Amino acid sequence: YDLGLIYGVEITPDNHAIVSMTLTTPNCPVAESMPGEIELQVGSVPGVGHAEVILVWDPPWDPQKMSDEAKLELGML
């Protein structure tokens, strides 16, 4: 979340979580694994029945989307 990759989370009336997120680039090394990992983690939250990740590329990610805490941790501040 602090990296600015999560663009939105919607919870449906039947507790289905839909996460809209992006990656730093379409060729990101974790492009194949990260969406599934996010679905598993969100799906394990008590009260969430099912989780789905939708990858979006617009707007494109840029470092300005990161929280100040993440920038500080990565030495960008």
Buried (B, 14 or more C-beta within 10 A) or exposed (E): EBBBBBBEEEEEEEEBBBBBBBBBEEEBEEEEEBBEEBBEEBBEEEEBEEBBBEBEEEEEBEEEBBEEEBBEEEEEE
